């Protein structure tokens, strides 16, 4: 009975926060949100994520495995990493690059990274995921990606696992979700979008997870690189380097 109450409480939170200015939302975060909006929330740090315990078996084992292991401030900042950050992370200081590099190699963000992430203009695609506790002590996974048009980070995927629910509870949950999202897709696989600007809601049967996304989860960040390199900021910076033919 307790799990049933939790499940429907979570769903009630979803149904009250689904749309804002045409973008799908969950837990107050909306697809397309900027870093500035994300700064108003508390994001789990790497240490908190490693210590996280929630019922639900494999779903949260997967989350824990995503906890960053490369944020150690004593880990060396290699020459290759330094060169990459100087070339592809514009608009920030050298100190910011050192901070941001640790998060880049962890594919992760928390509150300590947001100031640098807000300032950066990326000339190379990068996808990072942050973790936010909900009012019901669940966890939302929020993924940001560099926009191919601006080089700025924005929210592209929001996911909420429903850990520990059994099959009857899942069936009840899906009935409610289908009422709220008539176009929801049920899939054991990732969903492809016909248009990268589309927004899609789908239920992942493998991990009992609700997903809101505006880009195909199968699209890797580096597919945006060609567009990013042609933005005015990146083009101006990159064409002045290493092109001397005298």
C-alpha positions as CSV (number, residue, x, y, z in Angstrom):
1,X,0.0,0.0,0.0
2,X,2.8,2.4,0.8
3,X,4.4,2.0,-2.6
4,X,1.0,2.7,-4.3
5,X,0.6,5.9,-2.3
6,X,4.1,7.0,-3.3
7,X,3.6,6.2,-7.0
8,X,0.4,8.2,-7.2
9,X,1.9,11.1,-5.3
10,X,4.7,11.3,-7.8
11,X,2.2,11.2,-10.6
12,X,0.2,14.0,-9.1
13,X,3.3,16.1,-9.0
14,X,3.9,15.4,-12.7
15,X,0.3,16.2,-13.8
16,X,0.5,19.6,-12.1
17,X,3.8,20.6,-13.9
18,X,3.6,19.5,-17.4
19,X,3.6,22.6,-19.6
20,X,5.2,26.0,-19.5
21,X,5.3,28.2,-22.6
22,X,4.8,25.1,-24.8
23,X,7.8,23.3,-23.3
24,X,7.3,20.1,-21.4
25,X,8.2,20.3,-17.7
26,X,8.8,18.0,-14.8
27,X,9.6,18.9,-11.2
28,X,9.8,22.6,-12.1
29,X,12.5,22.0,-14.8
30,X,11.4,22.5,-18.4
31,X,12.9,21.3,-21.7
32,X,14.9,24.2,-23.2
33,X,15.7,25.8,-19.8
34,X,19.0,27.7,-19.5
35,X,21.7,27.3,-16.9
36,X,20.4,30.4,-15.2
37,X,17.1,28.6,-14.5
38,X,18.9,25.5,-13.2
39,X,20.8,27.6,-10.6
40,X,17.6,28.0,-8.6
41,X,17.7,24.3,-7.7
42,X,19.9,22.1,-5.5
43,X,21.8,19.4,-7.4
44,X,23.3,16.3,-5.9
45,X,27.1,16.4,-5.6
46,X,29.3,13.5,-6.6
47,X,29.7,12.5,-3.0
48,X,25.9,12.6,-2.4
49,X,25.3,10.6,-5.4
50,X,27.7,7.9,-4.3
51,X,25.9,7.7,-1.0
52,X,22.4,7.8,-2.4
53,X,20.1,5.0,-1.4
54,X,16.6,4.6,-2.7
55,X,14.6,1.4,-3.1
56,X,14.3,0.2,-6.6
57,X,17.1,-2.2,-7.3
58,X,18.8,-1.9,-10.7
59,X,17.3,1.5,-11.6
60,X,19.3,3.3,-8.9
61,X,22.3,1.0,-9.2
62,X,22.5,2.5,-12.7
63,X,22.3,6.1,-11.3
64,X,25.0,5.3,-8.7
65,X,27.3,4.0,-11.4
66,X,27.0,7.3,-13.2
67,X,28.3,9.1,-10.1
68,X,31.5,11.0,-11.1
69,X,34.8,9.4,-10.2
70,X,37.0,12.0,-11.8
71,X,36.2,15.1,-9.8
72,X,39.2,14.6,-7.6
73,X,40.8,18.1,-7.4
74,X,44.3,16.4,-7.0
75,X,44.0,14.7,-10.3
76,X,46.3,16.2,-12.9
77,X,45.0,18.5,-15.6
78,X,46.7,17.0,-18.7
79,X,48.2,19.0,-21.5
80,X,45.6,17.3,-23.9
81,X,42.7,18.4,-21.7
82,X,44.1,21.9,-21.3
83,X,44.5,22.2,-25.1
84,X,40.9,20.9,-25.6
85,X,39.4,23.3,-23.1
86,X,41.3,26.3,-24.5
87,X,40.2,25.6,-28.0
88,X,36.6,24.5,-27.5
89,X,35.4,26.2,-24.3
90,X,35.3,30.0,-24.9
91,X,34.2,32.9,-22.7
92,X,35.7,31.6,-19.5
93,X,38.9,32.0,-17.5
94,X,41.7,29.6,-17.1
95,X,40.5,28.7,-13.6
96,X,37.0,28.1,-14.9
97,X,38.4,25.8,-17.5
98,X,40.2,23.7,-14.8
99,X,36.9,23.4,-12.9
100,X,34.8,22.7,-15.9
101,X,37.2,20.1,-17.3
102,X,36.6,17.9,-14.3
103,X,32.9,17.9,-15.0
104,X,33.4,17.5,-18.7
105,X,35.3,14.3,-18.2
106,X,32.6,13.0,-15.7
107,X,29.7,13.9,-18.0
108,X,28.1,15.4,-14.9
109,X,27.1,18.7,-13.3
110,X,26.1,20.0,-9.9
111,X,25.8,23.5,-8.4
112,X,29.6,24.1,-8.3
113,X,29.8,23.8,-12.1
114,X,26.8,26.0,-13.0
115,X,28.6,29.4,-12.9
116,X,31.2,28.3,-15.4
117,X,28.7,26.4,-17.5
118,X,26.5,29.5,-17.7
119,X,29.5,31.6,-19.1
120,X,31.0,29.0,-21.5
121,X,30.4,29.2,-25.2
122,X,31.1,25.7,-26.4
123,X,32.6,24.9,-29.8
124,X,32.4,21.2,-29.3
125,X,29.2,19.3,-28.4
126,X,29.0,18.2,-24.7
127,X,26.2,16.4,-22.9
128,X,26.1,16.5,-19.0
129,X,23.6,15.0,-16.5
130,X,22.6,16.4,-13.1
131,X,20.6,14.8,-10.4
132,X,17.9,16.6,-8.3
133,X,15.9,15.2,-5.4
134,X,12.1,15.6,-5.7
135,X,9.7,16.5,-2.9
136,X,8.8,12.8,-2.7
137,X,12.5,11.9,-2.1
138,X,12.8,10.5,-5.7
139,X,15.4,11.7,-8.1
140,X,15.1,13.4,-11.4
141,X,17.8,13.1,-14.0
142,X,18.3,16.3,-16.0
143,X,20.5,16.2,-19.1
144,X,21.9,19.4,-20.7
145,X,23.4,19.7,-24.2
146,X,25.2,22.5,-26.0
147,X,22.8,24.1,-28.5
148,X,24.1,23.9,-32.0
149,X,22.9,27.4,-32.7
150,X,24.4,29.3,-29.8
151,X,27.0,27.0,-28.1
152,X,25.1,27.6,-24.8
153,X,23.9,24.7,-22.6
154,X,20.1,24.0,-22.4
155,X,17.9,21.2,-20.9
156,X,17.2,18.5,-23.5
157,X,16.0,15.5,-21.4
158,X,14.3,15.1,-18.0
159,X,13.8,11.6,-16.7
160,X,12.1,10.3,-13.5
161,X,12.5,6.6,-12.5
162,X,9.6,5.0,-10.5
163,X,11.6,2.5,-8.4
164,X,10.2,-0.5,-6.7
165,X,6.8,-0.5,-8.5
166,X,5.3,-3.9,-9.4
167,X,3.5,-4.7,-12.6
168,X,-0.1,-3.9,-11.3
169,X,1.2,-0.5,-10.1
170,X,3.0,0.1,-13.4
171,X,-0.3,-0.6,-15.3
172,X,-2.2,1.9,-13.1
173,X,0.5,4.5,-13.6
174,X,0.4,4.0,-17.4
175,X,-3.3,4.5,-17.5
176,X,-2.9,7.9,-15.8
177,X,0.1,8.8,-18.0
178,X,-1.8,8.0,-21.2
179,X,-4.7,10.3,-20.0
180,X,-2.3,13.1,-19.4
181,X,0.0,12.4,-22.4
182,X,-2.1,10.9,-25.2
183,X,0.9,10.7,-27.5
184,X,3.1,8.9,-24.9
185,X,5.2,6.1,-26.4
186,X,5.8,2.8,-24.6
187,X,9.2,1.4,-25.4
188,X,11.9,-1.0,-24.3
189,X,14.3,1.0,-26.6
190,X,15.2,4.6,-27.0
191,X,12.9,6.7,-29.1
192,X,14.0,8.4,-32.3
193,X,12.6,11.8,-33.1
194,X,11.6,12.8,-36.7
195,X,12.5,16.4,-36.0
196,X,15.2,17.4,-33.5
197,X,12.9,20.2,-32.4
198,X,10.1,17.9,-31.4
199,X,9.3,17.1,-27.8
200,X,8.4,13.5,-26.9
201,X,7.2,11.8,-23.8
202,X,7.9,8.1,-23.5
203,X,7.9,5.4,-20.9
204,X,10.9,3.2,-20.6
205,X,9.7,-0.3,-19.7
206,X,13.2,-1.6,-18.9
207,X,13.8,0.9,-16.1
208,X,10.2,2.1,-15.2
209,X,11.2,5.6,-16.1
210,X,9.2,8.5,-17.5
211,X,11.2,10.5,-20.1
212,X,10.6,14.0,-21.5
213,X,13.0,14.8,-24.3
214,X,13.5,17.3,-27.2
215,X,16.4,15.4,-28.8
216,X,16.9,11.8,-29.8
217,X,18.6,10.0,-26.9
218,X,20.6,8.2,-29.6
219,X,22.0,11.4,-30.9
220,X,25.5,11.9,-29.6
221,X,26.7,15.4,-28.7
222,X,29.4,15.4,-31.4
223,X,26.8,15.4,-34.1
224,X,26.3,19.1,-33.3
225,X,30.0,19.9,-33.8
226,X,29.7,20.9,-37.4
227,X,27.1,23.5,-36.6
228,X,28.9,24.7,-33.5
229,X,32.1,25.3,-35.3
230,X,30.2,27.6,-37.7
231,X,28.7,29.9,-35.1
232,X,30.1,33.4,-35.1
233,X,32.0,33.1,-31.8
234,X,33.6,29.7,-32.6
235,X,34.4,30.6,-36.2
236,X,36.1,33.9,-35.3
237,X,38.2,32.2,-32.6
238,X,39.2,29.1,-34.5
239,X,40.0,30.8,-37.9
240,X,42.6,33.0,-36.2
241,X,44.6,29.9,-35.0
242,X,47.2,27.8,-36.8
243,X,46.3,29.0,-40.2
244,X,49.5,30.8,-41.0
245,X,50.7,29.5,-44.4
246,X,53.8,31.7,-44.7
